[in-house]
Amino acid sequence: DKENWVWKGAQCLRPEKSGEPYQRCLVALSRGGADATVVREFDLQDRRFVNDGFNLPVEAKQDVAWKDIDTVWVATDFGSGSMTTSGYPRIVREWRRGTPLAAARTVYEGKETDVGVDASSERESGQRRDWVTRHIEFWNTERYIERDGRLVRVEVPADASVIPFKDWLLVRTRTPWTTGGKVWPGGALLAIRFDEFMKGARGFDILYAPTARSSIEEVEVTRGAVLVSELDNVRPRLWELQHDGTTWQR
């Protein structure tokens, strides 16, 4: 291209079935390392960019994620009034393969005073969940999932972190949270069945509770386990948690 491209990451479409090879990625590139990027669809089998694929050649601060092989979520600069005062997209659309970006369906619009919005899809439970996230401030976030064609709020604290794991919803609290008749401490990791939570249940299992000398450093999930990196009196420790069908085992 005769450009000073800098790698800015890739979003790869997770295969529908375990063991199947990855097929496509959305590759972000920036000129000289700027925040603004272009996006190109890449074929992992043919090892080439897809000429008529999901390509965003105009540089912008943008977020693109897969919904399925023929659909992506796009939050980008759609023109006048489509960006926040922070310089990030405030509109997210659903873009189908073979159609112009201008015809993409608008899924959500944030406010100009927000930090930005984005959308994504995950298949932790074996079925796809479609998420929309509104970043109001750094520690003030609203999360929604799309159900029956409408967005439903996931009622977790605005400063908490949310981690889907299989058919569970993991919530990592930042400050104390009063819900279901209990007060959960800040810095805790809670778990509840996702569908039960969306129906109003609040009977959480507590997977981790901080102490005066210990706290969570990081949480990651694998196909079958939750991994918690802990600092205990400045000593690192890694926990693996699994649910045996009845209780959580650490």
C-alpha positions in Angstrom: 0.0 0.0 0.0 3.0 2.3 0.4 1.6 3.4 3.7 3.1 3.5 7.2 0.4 1.1 8.6 0.5 0.3 12.3 -1.3 -2.8 13.6 -4.3 -2.0 15.8 -5.7 -5.4 16.4 -8.3 -7.8 14.9 -11.8 -9.0 15.7 -12.1 -12.7 14.6 -15.4 -14.5 14.1 -15.6 -17.4 16.5 -16.6 -20.7 14.8 -20.1 -22.0 15.4 -18.8 -25.4 16.5 -15.8 -26.3 18.6 -12.8 -27.5 16.6 -13.8 -25.7 13.4 -11.2 -23.4 12.0 -11.5 -19.6 12.2 -12.5 -18.1 8.8 -12.6 -14.3 8.9 -11.2 -11.4 10.9 -11.8 -7.7 10.9 -8.3 -6.1 10.9 -7.8 -2.5 12.1 -4.9 -0.5 10.8 -3.8 3.1 11.5 -1.5 5.4 9.6 1.5 6.1 11.8 -0.2 4.8 15.0 -3.0 7.4 15.2 -6.2 6.6 17.1 -8.2 6.7 13.9 -8.2 3.5 12.0 -9.3 1.8 8.8 -10.9 -1.7 8.9 -10.5 -4.5 6.4 -12.0 -8.0 6.3 -9.3 -10.7 6.1 -9.8 -14.3 4.9 -7.7 -16.6 7.1 -8.0 -19.6 4.8 -7.0 -17.8 1.6 -4.6 -15.4 3.5 -5.8 -12.3 1.7 -8.0 -9.3 2.3 -11.5 -9.6 1.0 -12.0 -7.0 -1.7 -15.8 -6.8 -1.5 -15.9 -7.6 2.2 -16.6 -5.5 5.3 -14.2 -2.7 4.6 -14.1 0.8 6.2 -11.5 2.8 4.2 -12.2 6.1 5.8 -10.1 6.8 8.9 -12.1 7.3 12.1 -12.3 6.3 15.7 -14.5 3.3 15.2 -15.5 -0.1 16.7 -16.5 -3.0 14.5 -17.5 -6.5 15.7 -19.0 -9.6 14.2 -22.6 -10.7 14.7 -22.4 -13.6 12.2 -20.5 -14.3 9.0 -22.7 -12.0 7.0 -23.4 -9.3 9.6 -21.3 -6.9 11.7 -21.9 -4.2 14.3 -20.4 -0.8 13.3 -19.9 2.3 15.4 -18.1 4.9 13.4 -18.2 8.4 12.0 -21.5 8.4 10.0 -21.3 12.1 9.4 -22.4 15.3 11.1 -23.7 14.7 14.7 -22.7 11.1 14.8 -19.7 11.5 17.2 -19.6 12.4 20.9 -17.8 15.4 22.3 -15.1 12.9 23.4 -14.5 12.1 19.7 -16.0 8.6 19.7 -19.0 7.2 17.9 -22.4 7.7 19.5 -24.4 5.6 17.0 -24.1 1.8 16.4 -25.6 0.1 13.3 -26.1 -3.4 12.1 -24.4 -3.8 8.7 -25.3 -6.7 6.4 -22.9 -8.1 3.8 -23.5 -6.8 0.2 -25.4 -3.7 1.3 -24.1 -0.1 1.5 -23.1 1.2 5.0 -25.6 4.0 4.6 -28.4 1.5 4.5 -27.3 -0.2 7.8 -30.0 -0.4 10.5 -29.5 1.9 13.4 -29.5 -0.2 16.6 -28.8 2.5 19.3 -27.9 6.2 19.6 -26.2 7.6 22.7 -25.9 11.2 23.6 -23.2 13.6 22.3 -22.0 14.0 25.9 -21.4 10.3 26.3 -17.9 8.8 25.9 -19.2 6.5 23.2 -21.3 3.4 22.3 -20.5 -0.1 20.9 -22.1 -3.4 20.2 -20.9 -7.0 20.2 -22.1 -10.6 20.1 -21.0 -13.6 22.2 -21.9 -17.3 22.3 -20.9 -18.3 25.7 -24.2 -20.2 26.4 -24.1 -21.9 23.0 -26.6 -19.4 21.6 -25.8 -15.9 20.5 -26.4 -12.9 22.8 -26.2 -9.5 21.2 -25.0 -6.7 23.5 -25.1 -2.9 23.2 -22.9 -0.8 25.6 -23.3 2.8 26.3 -20.2 4.4 27.9 -21.5 7.5 29.7 -18.3 8.1 31.7 -15.3 5.9 32.4 -16.9 4.2 35.4 -20.5 4.8 34.3 -21.8 2.3 31.8 -25.2 1.0 30.7 -25.5 -2.5 29.2 -28.3 -3.9 27.1 -29.0 -7.2 25.3 -31.3 -7.5 22.3 -34.3 -9.8 22.9 -37.2 -10.1 20.5 -36.1 -7.1 18.5 -35.8 -4.7 21.5 -33.0 -3.7 23.8 -33.4 -4.8 27.5 -31.3 -3.2 30.2 -29.0 -5.5 32.2 -29.5 -4.1 35.7 -26.0 -4.2 37.1 -24.2 -1.3 38.8 -22.9 1.2 36.3 -19.3 0.9 37.7 -19.2 -2.9 37.7 -17.7 -5.3 35.1 -19.8 -7.9 33.4 -18.4 -11.2 32.1 -20.5 -13.8 30.4 -19.5 -17.4 31.2 -21.4 -20.3 29.6 -25.0 -19.7 30.9 -23.8 -17.7 33.8 -23.5 -13.9 34.3 -20.4 -12.9 36.3 -20.4 -9.5 37.9 -17.2 -8.0 39.3 -18.2 -5.1 41.7 -16.2 -2.0 42.1 -18.2 -0.5 44.9 -20.7 -2.1 47.4 -23.9 -3.2 45.7 -27.2 -3.7 47.6 -29.5 -6.1 45.7 -31.7 -9.1 46.6 -31.7 -8.1 50.3 -27.9 -8.3 50.6 -25.0 -5.9 50.4 -22.2 -7.3 48.3 -18.8 -5.7 48.9 -16.8 -3.8 46.3 -14.1 -5.9 44.7 -16.2 -9.1 44.8 -16.9 -11.6 42.0 -20.5 -12.8 41.8 -22.2 -15.4 39.7 -25.8 -16.1 38.7 -27.6 -17.9 35.9 -28.0 -15.4 33.1 -31.6 -16.1 32.2 -32.6 -16.2 35.9 -31.1 -12.8 36.4 -32.9 -11.3 33.4 -36.1 -12.6 34.9 -35.5 -10.8 38.2 -33.6 -13.3 40.3 -30.8 -11.9 42.5 -29.6 -15.0 44.3 -25.9 -14.7 43.6 -23.1 -17.1 44.4 -20.1 -15.3 45.6 -16.9 -16.6 43.9 -14.5 -14.2 45.5 -14.7 -11.7 48.4 -11.8 -9.3 49.1 -10.1 -9.0 52.5 -8.1 -6.2 54.0 -5.0 -7.7 52.4 -6.3 -9.5 49.3 -8.0 -8.4 46.1 -8.7 -9.4 42.5 -6.1 -8.5 40.0 -7.8 -10.0 36.9 -10.6 -12.3 35.9 -10.6 -14.5 32.7 -12.7 -17.3 31.5 -11.9 -20.5 29.5 -14.3 -22.9 27.8 -15.0 -24.6 31.2 -13.5 -22.5 34.0 -13.2 -19.1 35.6 -9.7 -18.0 36.4 -9.1 -15.4 39.1 -5.8 -13.8 39.6 -5.5 -12.6 43.2 -3.0 -10.5 45.1 -2.8 -11.8 48.7 -0.6 -9.6 50.8 1.3 -8.6 47.6 1.7 -12.3 46.8 0.2 -13.5 43.5 -2.1 -16.5 43.4 -4.2 -18.0 40.6 -7.5 -19.7 41.3 -9.5 -21.9 39.0 -13.2 -22.1 39.6 -15.6 -24.6 38.0 -19.3 -25.4 38.6 -20.0 -29.2 39.0 -23.7 -28.9 38.4 -24.5 -28.2 42.1 -21.8 -25.9 43.5 -18.7 -24.0 42.6 -15.5 -25.7 43.3 -12.2 -23.7 43.8 
